């Protein structure tokens, strides 16, 4: 069976599975729509949480980033997994014990203020809508490559699939669909890794293959990779750190607390029966996430090696000097996988020295020895541009794996993007229908009408998400990091203070959230040039690019969180203490007992 037909069948079967589950698990009440009735088993919730969390960024982009950044890419592994430790230890059990449906509802009740709830909704919508741009864009890219449609058509198809199981199923339908999506995406990620690890090292376990010797050579995979990339003018793969150590630390911290503050992730812990189950499901989520995250470094290194061997044949075997003229790829003989990915625009060539071959190296290197070799070889600049997002999806094709493996990874990439998109849409829908309409504008709305409002809100959110995917704003390239920065700087401190500081009042919480959110948005947008005021150079206003101790916009969320905490505590000192019953409630939430059933009230 030819490749494209196999892909069509694999993707179609996965979509039929998702829609079938949605029909079976459709929501019939507000409790089922918002929190799946609070009856999800911890193992199933852990699996659904893993799928909710492992977005297109984790499945498609993370290994690509590690592949291009080397050791420095490890900050994504540390930040994203570290956030779950925070969730399991500091947030999930207490939020579940509070017995609410949503994060804004927790903030509104804890800080006895509808204004606090409204500010939390604004923060939630800002983070979720920013995050969802990347998911819809990822859906478009995956569909355009694997189904042979335009990226725009791919987004429309993705919107239709999500509509089928998110609008009708609510959190209940999303939860059980995400269990299926986790199984699809984890098989899609690990099966090719097993094949490729065995090809390169003879060890079928990717985590062990990463440190093993290459087949037929007395040199390890990582040592060989270090040797090759340094010859090509890149930094050593196993030690390179982009930017300063401080920036790497702040980036990791921002991702960590951003993970713990993302509303669509936190909502998952409202779906289990007890506090013990909330903690248990966080642990299971870590186990399920670790399967992919411990595989990612191996996928990244092996994909890098296979890519180099494609462009400079003989690299893996060590038979050809990297800078020999016949080591670069002849353009007319480039493999079929390159031709297929050229159509997506994520891989491109430019024959700068008109020799009919493709040269790949770091043309910005300062290494004099490399420059001398380049001049001797007659190279005029790097001629191959590879987007990091294709590394995982193209890896089975580069390694010439069977068609069914390529079809599996196509289904996995789409499952990753769709599962997170559904979780984000659920968070957006809940914020609008439950936190704004029910709790503020129409408090006497019936359960039936609230359920209808939630479904309408979900449908509208899907349309907005699709529009943003079709017309991404100027900062789209950094949307994932920006979303984490927003959650880290606005919601995470408010939740932490709400649980662990019984003296924190509403004025402090509101001022902190606004300060953290605004300073983070300003720093990011100033770098992206998104303030359209003629004659104003905002980079100069803040002191130039990365001017705050060399911290990049993607890492600034941690600084925003510090500002949030500082402003909140200063304002708190000059305003009234919370009422006694609120302080007593905070004390009671921290008592390690079982929780009441989830009914959206105390």
ABEGO torsion letter per residue (X at the ends): XBAAAAAAAAAAAAAAAAAAAAAAABBABAAAAAAGGGABBAAAAAAAAAAAABBAAAAAAAAAAAAAAEAAAAAAAAAAAAAAAAAAAAAAAAAAAAGBABAAAAAAAAAGBAAAAAAAAAAAAAAAAAAAAAAAAAAAAAAAAAAGBBAAAAAAAAAAAAAAAAAAAEAAAAAAAAAAAAAAAAAAAAAAAAAAAAAAAGBABAAAAAABBBBGBBBBAAAAAAAAAAAAGBBBAAABBBEBAAAAAAAAAAAAAAAAABAAAAAAAAABABAAAAAAAAAAAAAAAAAAAAAAAAAAAAAAAAAAAAABBGAAAGABBAABAAABBBAAABBAAAAAAAAAGABBBBBAAGAGBBBBBBAABABAAAAAAAAAAGBAEBABBBBAAAAAAAAAAAAGBBAAAAAAAAAAAAAAAAAAAAAAAAAAAAAAAAAAAAAAABAABBAAAAAAAAAAAAAAAAAAAAAAAABBBAAAAAAAAAAAAAAAAAAAAAAAAAAABAABBAAAAAAAAAAAAAAAAAAAAAAAGABBBBGBBAAAAAGEBGABGGBBAAAAAAAAAAAAAAAAAAAAAABBBBBAAAAAAAAAAABBBBBBBBAGBX
